[in-house]
Amino acid sequence: SAGPGDIHVRSDGILDQTFSGAATDWHVGGGVWSVHDRWACYPGWSWFGGVDPEGDPKNPIVWCKDEWLGDLVLQFWSAVIMDLPKEPGYSDPSDLNCTICANGSDLCSGYSFVFAGDHNKQAKILRGNDVVATNDKGVFINPKSNNAAFHRHWFETRVEKRGGHIEYYVDDQFMGSFDDPEPLSSGGIALWSYNNGMNIARVRISAETRLRGAVAGYR
C-alpha cells in the first residue's frame, strides 16, 4: 500500500520554489541573478538573489515567465544582501519589493508593493506610477549587522488579489489595501529591489489560471 512519502499533490495553478535547482521559471529583467552570499562577514551562506553592480540606480529585477490570471496569492521570503564588510553592514537597507499583473518588462504596468521604500521610510502600494496606499510602519527596525532580528531574518511578503480588492502583508503585519474600480485581471509577477541586492529563499504563487511561459514569450 502507498505511504505518505509516495503521494504527490500538484496543481497547474501553483508555483512553489526554493531555488534548489536552476531557476528556469524566471528570466532576468535587470541586474545579475545567480547564487549570492547573503552576508559579507560570513561568506558561504548563499541563496538565489540579484544584484545590479552597474545600474544607476541599481535595480535588480527578476520576472516569472508565466502569466497569472484571476484571483491570486503571492508569497515570498527575502532579505537584503549585506554590502559592507563591517557594522552597519548595509549602505542603504531598503526595498524588498514585488509587482503583479504586469506585462513582463515594465514594473509600472502592474500593481507594485514596496517594503521599506524611500530609504527605509514607508511601505506602499502602487497602481502603475500612482501611490494608492502607504504605511509608515512598513520599515526595517535597526537594520544593522549587529541586530540579529534584522541581519538573520527572512521577511515574508504576502499579496492577495481577489477581483479588484488587494491586500498587502509583511511578516503577517497589514501594510495596506486597495480597491480598484477597474482592476487588472492578469499578467506577470516580478521580484525586485532598488539600490540593493536581494536574496530570495522561497516563492509561492497560486492563482485561478497559470499560463506557462506566456509573459516572456517562452510559451
N, C-alpha and C positions, 0 to 999 in steps of 0.2 A: 504494500500500500504506500501511497505517496505521503511524505512527511512535509513539514513546513518549509524545509530547505529545497524542496522540489517544486514549489509553487511560485510562479512569477505572474504578477498582475501588471498589465500595461494598458495605456490609453493613448490614442492618437493625439489627444488634446493636451498632453502633459510633456514637459521637458524638465528633467531633474538631473543636474550635472554637478559633480565635484571636481571636474577637470583632472581626473586621474590619468586620462589619456589625451590624445590630440584634440584640440578644440575645433573640430570640423564643422560644428553647427554655427560657427561665428566667423565674422570677417572684420578686418580692421578698418575703422573709419578715421583714425588719427593716432599718431604715436607708434610705439613699438610694443606689441603684446607677445609675451612669452613667459618663461618661468623667471620670477624675480624674487630676490631676497626681500623679506619684509623689514628686517632690522639691520641697519648698517653696523651696529655694535655687536651683532651676533650673526654673522653670515652663515648660510647653510639651511636656514629655515625658509623655504621657498614655496611660493604659490603662483598660480596663474595671475598675471597682472599686466598693467600697462603703464608706460612712462612716455614722455614726449620731450626728449632732451633738446631737440632742435626747434620746437614750436615756439611761437611768440604771438599769443600766450600759449603756454603748454596746456594741451587739451587732449589727453588720450581718450579715445572712443572705440568701443567695440560693439558691433551690431550682431544680433541674432539673424541668421539667414532666413528664418521662417516668418511668415505673416500670420498674425493672430487676430481672429475675428470674434466679435461679440463680447460678452462679459468675460473678464479675465482677472486673474490674481498673479502678481509678480512678487516674488520674494528673492532677496539675495543678501549674502553675508560678505561684507567688505571692510577694508581698512586702508588707511593712508600709509604709503610706503615711506619709511624713515629715510630722510635725505641728508641729514647731518650726522657726523660720527659721534658727537657728544651731546650732552644736555644743552639746549632743549630737545635736540634730535629732529625737529621738524621746522622748516623755514617758514611755512605758511599753512598750517594744518587747516584744511577746509575741503568741502565739496566731494561728498560721496553721493553721486547723482545717477538718475536714470530717466529714460524717456520711453513712452509707449505711444502706439497709434501714429507712428511717424513713417516717412517714406523710404527709410533705409539709408539716407545720405544727409539729411538736414534735420538737426535736433529741433529746430524751430517749426517743423511741420507737425509736431505732435504735442502731447502733454508731457511736461518735464517736471521732475521732482528733485529739489536741491536741498541737501542737508549741510548745515554749517557753511552756507554760502556767504558771499561778500566778505571774505576774510574772517570766517567764523562768527558771523553776526546774526544769522537767521536761517530758518528753513522756509521754503516757499514752493508753491505750485504755479506753473506757468501753462497757459494755453497759447501755443506759438510764442510770440515775444511778450505777451501780456501776463503780468503777475496777477493771479486771481486769488491767492491766499498766502499769508505769511505767518510765521510763528517765531518770536524772538527767543523761545526756549529750545529751538532746534539747533543747538550748537554743541561743540566738544567742550567738556569741562576739564580745565587744566591739561591741555594737550601737550604734555612734555614726556620725555623718555623716562623720567623718574616717577611717573604716575602710572602704575601697572593697570589701573582701571581703564585708562585710555590706551597705553602702549601695547597691551596684550589683548585688547578687546576686539571682537568681530562685531561690527554694527549690523543689526538685522533691519533691512528695509522691506516694507510691505506696502504694496499699492493694490487697491481693489477698485475695479471699474464695473459697475452694473448699470447698463444703459447710459444715461448722462450723469450719473452720480459717481463721484470719485472720492476715495478716502486714502489718506497717506499716514503711515506709522513708521517710526524708527524705534527699535527695541520695545515694541508694544506701546509706545507713547504716541498719542494722537498729535500729528503735525498739522493737519488741516483737511478741509474737504472743499469740493466744488461741484455745483450742479450746472451742467452745460445745457442750455436750451437747444443747441444744435451740436450734439455730440459727435465726435469722431468715432467711427464704428470699427475700424480695423487699421492694421499697419504693422510696422516693425518695432522692435524693442532694442534700446541701446543702454549700455552702462558706461559711465564716463566720469571724468574729474576735470578740474580746472586749476592749472598751476600746481598740480601734484601728481604723484604716482598713486596707483590704486591697485591693491591686491584683492582678488575675489576667491573666496573659499567654496562657495556653493551658490547655484542659481536654480530656482524652481519657478516654472511658468505653467499655468493651467488656464485654458480658455475653452470656449464652446467649439471653436474650429481652429485647427492649425494647418496652414498650407506650407509644406516643407520647401524651403529654398525660394519662396515666391518673392521675398523682398529684394534680395540681392541679385536676382536673375539667375539663380542656380537651379531653378526648378526644371 
